[in-house]
Amino acid sequence: MGLGALVRRAAGPLEPALANAYRGMFYDVGDFAAHLASLSDVARVLEVGAGEGAVIEALCARMPTARLIGIDPSARVGRLFRGDTSRVRFEQAQASALAAREPGSFDLVLAGDVLHHVADSALPDLWRALADLPRPGGWLVVKEWVTRPSLIYYLGWLSDRVITGERVHYRSRAQWLDELTMHLLPRGFRLVDEWLLRPWTTNHAFVLQRGPLLARAPGLAAGD
């Protein structure tokens, strides 16, 4: 168990506030949710690697009619979610299993800070699952902590390696673009936008659409 998990367990009822404050040092979940809510024709949402439910909770407040599903291999998935449970479901599951069960079923699929936790040998299987889950014309958004040498970048690396106790495989924007080109573009996806998310430019999201390009996702186009 990482240092962060031990501290949060000791916090008791203050854990949700502590978790949100710590996360906010690196990543504005509300900003990400606002960008996602601006996408068109989204009624069914899936988050791959939903963790304890922070992004789903923020989306639930911004998408009042959408139905949302969060999956994660961890049994703790959705543990800290506070919101409308009539529209939200959490499930301990792998993306590949859900893709086999419900291919092409979602208007929006998102993977936020997930892929850098996955070993290189396992990435192709995850890319295949991510490609199978959106409906034709649906959205796939991949958000990553990209390599951008700076103090905050190295603090983020330290957080993942020391505080959460996990191995991580960060990549540059160009390297992630290579991954998208290799695994998603041959499957009919188009990269239609990129978002820089607050508070740091290391928070970078790639916005793709499956099948015919229906609309351009609003947002901030990012340079190298």
Residue, then its C-alpha position, 0 to 999 in steps of 0.5 A: m500500500g502506498l504512503g498516500a493510501l495510508v494517510r487517507r485511511a488515517a484521515g477518516p471522515l476527512e478523507p474525501a476533502l483531503a483527496n480532492a485537495y491533494r488531487g487539485m494540486f495537479y489536476d482540475v477535475g472540474d475543468f476536465a468535466a466542463h470540457l467533456a460536457s461540451l461534447s455533442d450528442v452524449a447520453r451514455v458515458l463510460e470512464v475507464g479507470a474510474g478510481e474512486g469516482a471523482v471524474i464521474e461525480a464532476l460529470c454527473a453534476r454537469m451532464p444532468t440527463a446522461r447515464l454514467i458508468g465507471i469501471d476499474p480493476s480495483a474493488r474500491v471503484g467509486r468508493l468516494f462518489r457522492g451524487d445521483t446514484s440513479r444515473v451512475r453505476f460503478e463496476q469492478a471490471q477490465a475494459s477488455a471484458l466490457a468491450a467484449r460484452e458491450p461493443g459500440s455502446f457508448d457516446l463518450v469513453l474517457a480514460g484519464d491518467v490511466l495509460h501511463h499506469v499500464a505496462d507497455s506489453a499490455l497497452p495494445d489490448l487496452w487500446r483495442a478495448l478503447a477502440d471497441l467501446p464508443r459507438p460510430g460517431g462517438w467520442l474517445v478522450v484520452k487524458e494524460w500527464v505528459t512529459r514536459p520537464s518542469l518542477i510540477y512534472y517531477l512532483g507529479w512523477l514523485s506522487d505516482r512513484v512514492i506516494t501512490g507506490e506505483r510504477v508509471h510510464y509517462r510519454s511526451r505528446a509526440q509519443w502519445l500521438d504515435e500511439l494514437t496513430m498506430h492503434l486508433l486511426p486504423r480503426g476509423f478514429r480521427l483526432v479532432d482536438e487537443w485540450l490543455l487542462r488546468p492548472w498545468t500544461t502537463n495535463h493534456a487530453f486528446v479528443l478523438q471521434r469514431g467514424p465520420l467526422l460529425a463535429r469539431a470538439p470545442g477546446l484549446a488546440a495545443g502545440d508541441 
